[in-house]
Amino acid sequence: MKTMKRKSFRSLLLLVIFIITSILLFQFYVSQEGLLKPNVVFALSLGEPVGNYLTNLRGWINDLFHFNDLRKKVDEIKLENINLISRFQDFRKFQEENRLLKEVLKIKNETAWSLEMAEIVLMDPSGLSGSFWINKGSELGLAKGMNVIVENKVLVGRLVECFDHYCRGESIFNPETRISVEDLRSSVLAVAEVDNKGNFRLKLVPYDSDIKIGDVLITSAENTNFLKGLLVAKVQKVGSSPDTSSVKEFVLEPLLNFSRLSSVFIIKDIVPRL
């Protein structure tokens, strides 16, 4: 009795599974009829065997399940683009180094100075302290007091501390900076100072001094920290001193763009008086 019940239950279970499977297959056929039937009819109308159509359908299904290959190819293209960008950046860096080397040769021919090119690796982001670090040090002959410049002999500052592989420098934007300067046009001597806001000024200059807006100022021989003849700033504005009516006050525009500083030249063979 029990055996018959088990057989009946199994038969019923199989019947239910068959019915459910049939329903699912029918639903699939209905949902795909718009895609499958026209293609089959079209293939038959051309006299093609149904097997060819089924082969094409199988190929389409295979393509559908091979998206991983497409993703792999896309990833390879992205990697190739990254490599091309990296190579382009290396090329740009090579161009910049080549340009700087030409500038070094130009300055050497003009002055006979021995120059060491270095990279800025760290600097005060605010620019108010004027501090910066370079990637070369005493191992290459660099020492405290050496002047630092960029293209066209524009003054950056000087080295104040050197170690084996790096040095710390102070730029002209250091709050305690005092630079003896000379007007390149009129040869008038003055002192450039940095105020508490980081602005350069010429102060206490007599009214009869021949200094005009647009004049370029260079370091004079009176400096103890800087060599003579380095470019410093140009005169941007002229006004009266608030302290006395017998002197003028000049606002200066530094020729050094500290925020864009990346590579510098150190004058190795001449150290100013410390």
C-alpha positions, 0 to 999 in steps of 0.5 A: 500500500505504501509502495503504491502511494509513493509511486503515485506521489512520484508520478504526480510530482513528475507531472507537476514538473512537466507541466511547469516546464511546459508552461515556462517553455511556452512563455519563452517561445511567446516572448521570443516569437517576434525575434525567432519566427521572422528569421526562421521564415526568412531563412526558409524563404531563401531556401536555406536549411534550418540548420544554417539558421540555427548555426547563425543563432548559436553564433549570435548567442556565443557573441552575447556571452563573450562580452568579457572579451570585449571588456578585455579589449577595451581595458587593453585600449585604455592601458595603451592610452595611458602608456601613450600619455606617459610617453608624451609626458616624458617627451615634454619633460625631456623638452623642458630639460633640453630647454633649461640646459640651453639656458645654462649654456647661455648664462655660462657663455655670458658670465663664465659661472659654474651652474648646477641645475636642480629641481624644487622638491618642496616649498612653502605653499603660501609663499610668505616664508619664501622657503624651498628645498632642492634635490641636490646637496653638498655631495655635488659641491653646493654650500650655504650662501650660494645664489639661486637663479632661474632663466635670464638671471632672475634672482630666486634667493640663496641657499641657507642650509645644505646636506649631502643630497639636498639643500634648503633655500630662502627666496627673495620673498622671505619677510626679512629680505633686504636687497640693495638694488640698482636702477638699470636705466639710471644707475640710482641705488636703493634698497628693496624690502618686503613688507608684512604682506609680502609686497616689495617696496622701495622706501625713503627714496628722495623726490629727485631720484631718477626712478620711473615706472617700468624701470628694471632693478638689479642687484648692486655691488653693495649686497652682502648676500647676493651677487651683482647684476641679478634681475630682481623687480621692475617699478610698478607704481610711484607714490608719496611716503605717508611719513614725509612729503620729501620722499617717494615710495615705490611699489615693485613687481618681482620678476620671479613667479614663485608659485610656478617655480620648478627648476633652478640654477645654483651659482657654485663658484662664487659665494657672496660675503656672509 
